[in-house]
Amino acid sequence: MTFLAPLMLLAGVALAIPIFLHLFRRRSESVQAFPALRYLKRTTRERARIVRLRQLLLLALRLAVIALVVLAGARIVLPLGGGDQPPAGTALIIDNGIASARVVDGREILDHLKERALAALDRAGSDDRIWVIPAGEPWKSVFPVAPDQARTLVSTLEATGVTPELDRAVSRAASLLQAGAPPLRTILLISEFEGRSLPAEPRVRIDASIPLLVTGSGTSPSPNRGFGEVQIAGGLAPRAGTVAEAVVRIVGDPVAEQEVRLRLDGNVVAAARTTAEGSARLDIPSLETGWVTGQLEIDPDELRLDDVHHLALAIRPAPRVRLDPSPPHPLAIAAEVLHDRGRISLRIEPDQGAPGEDDPLLAPAGEAPVGIETEGRTIPGIRPTLVFAPADPAALPRTNQRLRELVAGWRFQAAPSEVGATTVEAAVEPFGLLAGLQVRQRYLLLPDDVQEERRMRILARLPDGSAWIGFIPPTPDSESPGLVLVASPLVPEASQLPESAAIIPFLSAAIEVLAGGTATLTLRAGDPFPLPPEAQEVQGPEGTRWTVSGRAWFAETGVPGVYTVVDAADRVLRRIAINPLESMDMRSALNPAAAAERLGANAIAVDAARDWSRAVAQQRRGREAWRPLLLGALLLLLLEGWLSRGGNGRKAAPGRSPANHRSNAQKVR
């Protein structure tokens, strides 16, 4: 029960008026003719009892009329078959992430979560505004809708492969409510609460006036196993005409003796069984140049999304590389190893004659750039280039001049003297092995203008946020071939890279990036990926097509599978494999009480389904009842008037007079 105008309850003091009149009203006496004295006592007692009952009834009616008018003025809300008043704003967070795809007794967990959501919407009123926030689709825009529309949105939700961050979803919900919701606000969180979806310590800070109700599916957790780590050809694309290896690791329970199958273009081409630790190795057969899609798969269990690992392989021939007669020793060794593995086709000068115009060049860092040949994109006279900062600061102008000749719009600049040794904080695949590598000498990568700064993709970042390795993609309009810039020299005094085993995968990755290779780079479900400027459409794994002309990023990556980027002529520009995060053990799922603890003081756990619908409407139940209250007050006033009119005594019968009374008395005597 709620009062929308509680100050009107002060008018309830008017209830004292009829009570005062009833207790202290002046009694009036009238002289009447009585029948025989022996009937006087009995008549008086009966008359007094009737009068008292009528007076008490009139008092009750008058008090009820005043009370109903006061309650109507205070705008009381009563449970009268609905929940219209007061209007409320509700943020309904439904976790349709990967954990909701688990199947129990033939039904997805998401179906149970939807039932809880629909039960909450049953308590909503027609004037309410609902924000439906699918935690498994964080890229979706959210707008307030009416309850009926919210029911449609909830009913059409489908499970995704995303591992949601529920604390961020709650913070987003609080921001939406504070920005545009009615004063009465509530956040409802319905989730399976997989352990990784919430941090161990509360990070959510929301207004204390906004209650956060938390509930789950009510199902029991169960074991699960799926793909953990997958590496194809050492993290890079298989080369055309060569046999590569796929190394996989199964996590969860059970992991031993699980059959792993490799399927390419719909056909099973390899199979193996996992060891006791859950690892397995499979040979990828020799493939021809072009795109190849496929899957690694294991037998399905209750959670099927992590039982398949999708692949998109860009099979390319090894690029030809020419090695300068006197390259830095680490660069020469790495190039020879890549040549032996079939990753590059290496020419060494001067043993093989004069350099050819079409052959790229691996040259000393800081003196001449490393040229990498690309298929179909090489601009005459300009090659995709890998550039290290110079070991000698005096060579900095010459290196920057070379960058200007490549129309890159970038330059190296000496870092402030107070900047000391540091480490690589993070690096994207396939440069991930560089994370943690020590950097002793570095430069700053600076653009000539803001437009150039937006173009660079940071491949390895330092703790202060600056780029250590950056990729500037090619732009035909400016005849830029594409650059990979490294902000340190290739000498042991500058970083651990030259003396580390990471030099080999680094050089291979740099060649792959410059050659446009993105083959085995898989993204987590929910992570956006960049789009080439000529991209027109993206086709999802289920056949859905999105128009992306003019967009720099594509974010709708919730469904695991292979996404295909095409241009205006429907030519394939790129294929990207989207997979869930490392498989989860569903036995680590939190119950609502544990989830509420991680979410902070505002969170209230509701476990049982029968308590859920009552909990979501705890602050407001029903509709505003002023109309029936005023109608009831009017009816009581009519009843009071009728009773008070009949309570003033009986009227004399027609034709009778006091004289008649006296004559009757004489007759009695």
DONUMAR-958234 format. One record per residue (C-alpha): x, y, z. Coordinates in steps of 0.001 Angstrom, whole numbers, padded with zeros to 6 digits, always signed. Layout:
BEGIN
XYZ ...
//
This chain:
BEGIN
+000000+000000+000000 +001378+003400-001040 +000253+007009-000604 +001089+009327-003482 +000091+012448-001461 +000811+011444+002142 +000434+015001+003514 -003294+014737+002894 -003444+012194+005705 -003208+015153+008090 -006823+015845+007167 -007632+012734+009176 -007895+014940+012275 -011376+015745+010960 -012395+012341+012305 -012502+013962+015730 -015423+016200+014723 -018195+013568+014593 -016759+011878+017674 -016893+015180+019579 -020432+015870+018413 -021481+012378+019381 -020084+012601+022897 -020924+016185+023759 -023997+017046+021757 -026791+018857+023728 -029618+016556+024553 -033087+017980+023799 -036182+016961+025771 -039707+016995+024459 -043043+016492+026199 -045052+013706+024731 -048271+012007+025586 -047719+008542+026995 -050024+005569+027189 -050615+003815+030443 -047797+004240+032992 -047216+000541+033250 -045893+000539+029671 -043643+003543+030212 -040531+001795+031546 -040496-000917+028900 -041036+001528+026052 -038298+003832+027337 -035724+001041+027478 -036527-000214+023979 -036550+003263+022595 -033189+004148+024159 -031524+000989+022825 -032695+001689+019290 -031603+005310+019503 -028112+004332+020758 -027650+001783+017988 -028742+004299+015371 -026411+006944+016775 -023445+004552+016805 -024207+003510+013244 -024441+007143+012150 -021143+007872+013898 -019479+004959+012109 -020861+006076+008749 -019666+009647+009258 -016219+008493+010333 -016034+006159+007305 -017024+008975+004933 -014292+011255+006312 -011717+008423+006214 -012550+007559+002588 -012305+011198+001519 -008942+011569+003290 -007571+008376+001714 -008768+009469-001717 -007059+012840-001223 -003846+011088-000147 -004019+009010-003384 -003733+005615-001809 -002598+002702-004020 -004370-000612-003353 -004130-004129-004849 -007053-003837-007223 -006044-006253-009969 -003038-004489-011459 +000005-002324-010912 -000555+000976-012687 +000358+003421-009953 +002633+005011-009188 +004505+004932-012540 +007838+003175-012084 +011083+002746-014001 +012507-000778-014043 +015832-001903-015507 +015434-005601-016293 +018846-007256-016788 +018636-010744-018291 +021835-012739-018595 +021542-014357-022012 +025277-015072-022121 +026925-018427-022650 +025892-019883-019280 +022219-019466-020224 +022695-021848-023175 +023108-024864-020878 +020378-027434-021500 +018701-029076-018489 +015871-031584-018986 +015442-030522-022588 +015189-026793-021830 +017762-024031-021961 +018548-022184-018754 +017520-019045-020632 +013941-020330-020711 +013906-020415-016904 +015369-016916-016738 +012722-015651-019150 +009982-017067-016912 +011307-015048-013980 +011484-011952-016177 +007923-012363-017447 +006681-012909-013880 +008245-009578-012952 +006624-007867-015941 +003237-009195-014828 +003531-006842-011858 +004231-003827-014078 +001629-001193-014808 +000676+000305-018139 +002377+003608-017237 +005672+001952-016280 +008810+002252-018364 +010996-000831-018744 +014623-000999-019896 +015375-004551-021088 +019159-005027-020916 +020475-008307-022409 +023766-008855-020573 +024893-011265-023277 +024605-008529-025941 +026423-005520-024434 +026606-003730-027806 +022824-003375-028049 +021227+000020-027616 +018567+000088-024897 +015476+002300-024835 +012547+002500-022401 +009468+000583-023546 +006015-000247-022233 +005490-003574-020403 +003888-005246-023433 +006850-004352-025615 +009201-005505-022879 +007494-008903-022838 +008113-009204-026578 +011781-008292-026168 +012231-010838-023390 +010455-013599-025290 +012668-013172-028370 +016003-013236-026535 +018447-015978-027536 +021594-017217-025839 +024951-015879-027054 +028520-017029-026554 +029450-013937-024527 +030732-014148-020957 +028962-011053-019602 +030273-008589-017034 +027228-008336-014799 +028626-005571-012607 +028981-003352-015677 +025440-004235-016735 +024168-003136-013299 +026102+000139-013514 +024669+000728-016974 +021162+000048-015666 +021615+002538-012815 +022788+005216-015265 +019776+004661-017512 +017345+004900-014586 +018932+008039-013186 +018853+009676-016609 +015209+009161-017494 +013147+006997-015129 +010260+008009-012833 +011196+008533-009161 +010235+004961-008240 +013132+002884-009654 +014188-000742-009439 +016923-002888-010986 +016126-006566-011548 +019031-008915-012313 +018201-012420-013544 +021207-014630-014231 +022815-018052-013885 +025765-016223-012228 +028672-018073-013788 +031680-017361-011559 +033622-015214-014035 +030674-012906-014686 +031159-011116-011342 +034343-009842-009663 +035238-011263-006253 +034943-007835-004614 +031967-005480-005055 +032663-002826-007711 +029123-001585-008285 +028235+001837-006885 +024594+002784-007376 +022219+005142-005620 +021037+003690-002306 +017454+004613-003241 +017500+002113-006139 +016929-001437-004902 +018717-004217-006780 +016824-007526-006752 +018805-010610-007737 +017475-014033-008706 +018610-017113-010617 +017140-019920-012677 +016512-022264-009753 +018340-025141-011484 +021238-027140-010053 +024785-026603-011431 +026443-029416-013344 +029931-030285-014674 +030992-029063-018077 +033960-029377-020378 +034916-027633-023584 +037734-026033-025526 +040248-024040-023549 +043292-023152-025629 +043632-023716-029389 +046735-022919-031434 +046982-023399-035191 +050437-023511-036795 +052027-021829-033814 +049420-019068-033802 +049728-018179-037498 +048051-019185-040725 +049092-022451-042386 +051049-021845-045581 +049829-023195-048893 +051232-026612-049703 +052547-027344-046192 +051285-029549-043351 +050547-027664-040109 +049627-028760-036607 +046684-027892-034373 +047338-028066-030626 +044234-028033-028403 +043532-028213-024697 +040233-029351-023221 +039271-027923-019824 +036523-028748-017344 +035347-032206-016354 +036053-034727-017782 +039052-033954-020020 +040851-037300-020441 +040168-039586-023401 +037952-037068-025204 +037794-037415-028979 +038690-034200-030816 +037757-033915-034496 +038977-031411-037077 +036414-030583-039748 +037382-028411-042739 +034791-027266-045264 +032353-029797-043801 +034648-032842-043929 +036431-034535-041002 +040144-034491-041909 +041770-035439-038584 +040920-036846-035162 +042766-037511-031894 +042122-038338-028241 +043136-036118-025367 +045724-037049-022766 +045065-037145-019043 +045792-033395-018983 +043256-032738-021753 +045691-031879-024578 +045693-033245-028132 +047546-032659-031414 +046037-032938-034875 +047689-032602-038299 +046187-030099-040712 +046647-031418-044254 +048258-029451-047058 +045802-026823-048330 +045561-024667-051427 +045627-020879-051441 +042357-019280-050343 +039974-019156-047400 +039198-022363-045504 +036617-022537-042731 +036182-025320-040257 +035677-026434-036670 +037364-028361-033948 +034690-030295-032093 +034143-032685-029207 +031090-034665-028184 +028350-032310-026939 +027327-032002-023308 +024744-029806-021549 +026555-026619-022609 +027103-027019-026333 +028449-023608-027368 +031927-024355-026012 +032060-027852-027561 +032948-026352-030957 +035910-024100-031789 +035448-022286-035104 +038310-021668-037546 +038813-019242-040436 +042101-019939-042191 +043542-017669-044887 +045895-019990-046742 +048609-018008-048512 +051902-018875-050156 +055043-017929-048270 +056035-014341-049103 +059418-013823-050786 +061929-011984-048646 +065405-010710-049594 +067997-010531-046816 +070596-007759-046831 +074207-008984-046848 +074823-007591-043360 +071553-007718-041376 +071438-007658-037581 +072278-011117-036299 +068890-011729-034494 +066992-010708-037634 +069046-013039-039836 +068616-016009-037495 +064840-015442-037214 +064506-015114-041000 +066386-018363-041592 +064209-020236-039070 +061047-018938-040743 +062452-019955-044121 +063169-023485-042863 +059612-023740-041506 +058127-022619-044803 +056810-019346-043379 +058791-017195-045820 +060766-017707-049044 +064172-016218-048303 +066759-014898-050781 +070228-014097-049463 +072399-011545-051271 +074861-011544-052956 +074932-015332-053332 +071822-015349-055518 +072780-012556-057854 +071569-009015-058123 +068434-008141-056167 +065235-008318-058103 +062754-005458-058207 +059964-007649-056835 +061941-009061-053903 +061331-007493-050467 +064279-006658-048260 +065215-007511-044672 +067708-004808-043782 +069448-003443-040663 +067064-001781-038237 +067093+001977-038364 +069165+002043-041547 +066780+000628-044116 +063281-000704-043490 +062159-004305-043825 +060099-004722-046968 +057355-007328-047133 +055690-008243-050415 +051891-008319-050391 +049713-010127-052883 +047757-007763-055106 +048366-004676-052960 +052002-003782-053624 +052334-000212-054849 +055116+000204-057446 +058293+001401-055767 +056803+001228-052253 +056570-001926-050159 +054843-002744-046842 +057467-001960-044272 +058662-002913-040808 +060597-000087-039173 +062605-000197-035937 +063743+002883-034095 +067460+003589-034590 +070035+002434-032040 +071927+005710-032422 +069829+008819-031624 +071918+010667-034223 +070286+008480-036905 +066779+009613-035873 +066448+012294-038613 +067448+009795-041307 +064905+007234-040073 +062128+009854-039913 +063053+010945-043429 +062543+007352-044592 +059106+007375-042943 +058203+010561-044780 +059262+008969-048062 +056751+006189-047339 +054005+008809-046815 +053286+007352-043403 +052596+010554-041477 +054458+009229-038444 +057774+009899-036740 +059940+008694-033882 +060679+011130-031069 +063047+010672-028150 +061261+009825-024912 +061717+012119-021872 +064910+011423-019972 +063033+010501-016779 +061346+007544-018522 +063227+004444-017389 +063045+000728-018106 +059602-000821-018323 +057839-003927-019646 +055322-004624-022367 +051985-004588-020562 +049771-006205-023184 +049974-007330-026797 +047257-008516-029157 +047508-011803-030996 +049712-012841-032716 +052078-010609-030693 +050837-011953-027367 +054184-013608-026515 +055696-010151-026090 +053627-009342-022976 +056014-009003-020033 +059079-008426-022203 +061487-005853-020731 +062100-002584-022610 +065151-000500-021655 +065320+002107-024428 +062336+003426-026331 +061056+006263-028440 +057637+007832-028787 +055482+007125-031862 +053920+010435-032848 +051534+011224-035728 +051694+014293-037905 +047988+014953-037362 +044954+013654-035487 +043650+011774-038512 +046807+009649-038607 +046548+008959-034875 +043111+007420-035366 +044430+005084-038058 +047041+003315-035957 +046192-000036-034374 +048278-000659-031251 +049686-004189-031317 +051765-003951-028119 +051260-001388-025350 +053424-000155-022469 +052086+000452-018931 +051822+004219-019485 +049438+003580-022378 +051884+004451-025141 +052329+002218-028165 +055436+000026-028394 +054380-001677-031640 +051846-000014-033922 +050330-000940-037268 +049345+001742-039762 +047141+000050-042381 +047605+000776-046078 +045624+003563-047714 +045594+003519-051536 +044528+007141-051739 +047788+008249-050063 +049861+005410-051556 +050896+004241-048101 +051909+000561-048174 +051197-000223-044548 +053710+000085-041724 +054587-001791-038555 +056535+000564-036269 +058588-000640-033283 +059487+002074-030772 +062810+000459-029759 +065985-000480-031650 +066698-004132-032426 +069702-004331-030095 +070065-006136-026732 +070699-002849-024935 +067241-001576-025952 +065010-004573-025133 +064906-008294-024535 +063445-008900-027995 +066730-009553-029920 +067975-012104-027367 +064600-013736-026736 +062929-016678-028454 +060053-014266-029088 +061988-012750-032020 +060876-015591-034305 +057099-015360-033717 +057447-011562-033661 +058989-011415-037130 +056526-013962-038476 +053620-011999-037014 +054915-008724-038438 +055194-010296-041904 +051695-011754-041512 +050182-008399-040546 +051929-006509-043334 +050888-009127-045862 +047251-008779-044774 +047128-012177-043071 +044556-012527-040317 +044073-016252-040666 +043939-017950-037305 +043324-014841-035241 +040136-015646-033341 +038196-013214-031210 +036119-013738-028112 +032371-013606-028542 +031296-010038-027880 +034608-008446-028945 +034411-006002-031889 +036721-006277-034867 +037940-003547-037263 +036522-003248-040760 +038516-002395-043889 +037463+000860-045583 +035950-000977-048569 +033715-003210-046429 +030017-003063-047334 +028410-006010-045529 +029141-008566-042833 +027503-011979-042962 +027107-013819-039674 +027326-017573-039062 +023532-017931-039222 +023230-016078-042544 +022276-012694-041083 +023725-009791-043059 +024557-006347-041681 +025237-003275-043806 +028478-001765-042481 +029377+000857-045089 +031063+003757-043322 +031583+001862-040077 +035072+001378-038616 +034172-001496-036267 +031723-004380-036166 +030403-005186-032680 +027520-007678-033133 +029692-010723-032465 +027630-012597-029879 +026937-015759-031878 +030019-018032-032178 +030976-018883-035748 +032672-017423-038803 +031859-013859-039890 +032531-012868-043499 +033319-009291-044564 +032519-008486-048211 +032816-005429-050440 +030286-003867-052818 +030988-006579-055427 +030407-009300-052794 +034091-010235-052817 +035371-011731-049559 +037686-009284-047823 +038133-011113-044572 +036804-013950-042459 +036917-013835-038661 +036329-016768-036317 +034358-015869-033164 +034536-018270-030213 +033455-018208-026547 +035891-017467-023795 +037716-020452-022337 +035239-023150-021307 +033733-022830-017857 +032917-025277-015076 +029257-024629-014315 +029697-026079-010845 +031354-022786-009936 +028117-020886-010592 +027034-018635-007714 +023691-018785-005961 +021723-015509-005733 +022871-014850-002149 +026563-015132-003088 +025977-013016-006183 +024261-010345-004061 +027318-010181-001795 +029560-009537-004790 +027231-006832-006071 +027202-004774-002858 +024877-003493-000155 +021940-002585-002419 +021522-006135-003701 +018736-008318-002312 +018724-012017-003180 +015418-013755-003969 +015782-017504-004353 +012328-019043-004700 +010125-018392-007711 +007058-017941-005497 +008750-015040-003688 +009976-013341-006842 +006776-011703-008106 +005999-010377-004625 +009507-009005-004195 +009565-007073-007461 +006429-005111-006476 +007291-004583-002821 +007250-000794-003117 +004059-000580-005105 +001072-002876-005396 -002041-002230-007418 -003782+000836-008748 -004650+004248-007376 -008075+003891-005708 -009474+007443-005392 -012410+006793-007712 -013871+003816-005816 -013115+005539-002525 -015078+008662-003467 -017902+006534-004842 -017981+004617-001557 -018023+007870+000400 -020997+009124-001648 -022955+005935-001037 -022239+006120+002693 -023418+009754+002758 -026720+008722+001176 -027115+005926+003698 -026254+008288+006536 -028835+010805+005347 -031538+008153+005147 -030787+006846+008641 -030564+010283+010215 -033894+011270+008696 -035613+008204+010066 -034057+008603+013469 -035856+011802+014564 -038916+009893+015843 -042088+008689+014250 -044449+011081+012603 -048034+011282+013902 -050432+009124+011982 -052963+010947+009798 -056140+011910+011565 -054637+011589+014997 -054127+014478+017396 -053278+015085+021034 -056954+015123+021752 -057229+011656+020346 -054361+010611+022601 -056264+011918+025645 -059452+010206+024627 -057591+006970+024162 -056068+007358+027600 -059529+007857+029114 -060749+004756+027377 -057923+002799+028865 -058822+004003+032296 
//
